[in-house]
Each structure stands twice: as structure tokens, then as C-alpha cells.
Amino acid sequence: MEVAHGMPTSFIGKGGWRGEHATNLKTTSSWGEDGNGINSLGLNILLAGYYFSKKISDGFGLEGLGFSAAYWSATKDNVGWARFLFSSRKFVNKWNENINDLTGTALTCRCLND
């Protein structure tokens, strides 16, 4: 899905900040002056934030509300991945649960019909 919407194929197996395709995934409003997207997928990704039960920065709990979105995704091998989008970035951050401890993390889920 990410490659079809602008991410180079060389980034498929990489984690972290990659591609410049977040604009294609974000909704056309509410992301701020330089953060709105064009919503070419029709997903209308909104600034829903995310939840961590572990201490992060100044506290724990709901994070990123109003400036970020985080979504679960998976592969055919049942590996859990998370995608993070931030209002001021055109990149998408890919986190792997085997590398980053996402235990106690609550992210938005989107289901797509193949």
C-alpha cells in the first residue's frame, strides 16, 4: 500500500522514518498549516494519537493527540507493525514489535478489503 502511494521500493524492508508519502495517507484537514494531506487512499487518517502504558518522556498514557496518528498493520507472516504519522513530517515511521517493545500500546486499527 505504501509503495503504491509514493514510497520507494528500496524502503520496503526498512524501519524508522522512510519515504515521503505521508501526505498521500493523511486527511485533507486538521493536520495544521504544513501537515495536511491529499488523502489519495481515502483512509482519512486523523490525528488520533496513541497510548503507551509505559513511561515515555514526561509521563505515560495518551500521547500525540492533536499532532500524530499511529496505526497497526501486519504482514502475511503475522508480524505486527505500527505506522506513525506526525503533522510536521511527510515521512511515515514504521515500528516492528520485535525491535520496539509495543507491549501495552494501543493504536488505531484500519481494515482494508483486499
FENMOFEN-V673002 format. One record per run of one state. SS is the DSSP state (H for helix, E for strand, - for the rest). FROM is the first residue (numbers start at 1). TO is the last residue. If there is no record, write none. Layout:
BEGIN
ss:SS from:FROM to:TO
ss:SS from:FROM to:TO
END
This chain:
BEGIN
ss:- from:1 to:2
ss:H from:3 to:5
ss:- from:6 to:8
ss:H from:9 to:11
ss:- from:12 to:15
ss:E from:16 to:18
ss:- from:19 to:21
ss:H from:22 to:25
ss:E from:26 to:26
ss:- from:27 to:44
ss:E from:45 to:45
ss:- from:46 to:48
ss:E from:49 to:56
ss:- from:57 to:58
ss:E from:59 to:63
ss:- from:64 to:67
ss:E from:68 to:74
ss:- from:75 to:79
ss:E from:80 to:86
ss:- from:87 to:91
ss:E from:92 to:96
ss:- from:97 to:104
ss:E from:105 to:106
ss:- from:107 to:107
ss:E from:108 to:108
ss:- from:109 to:114
END
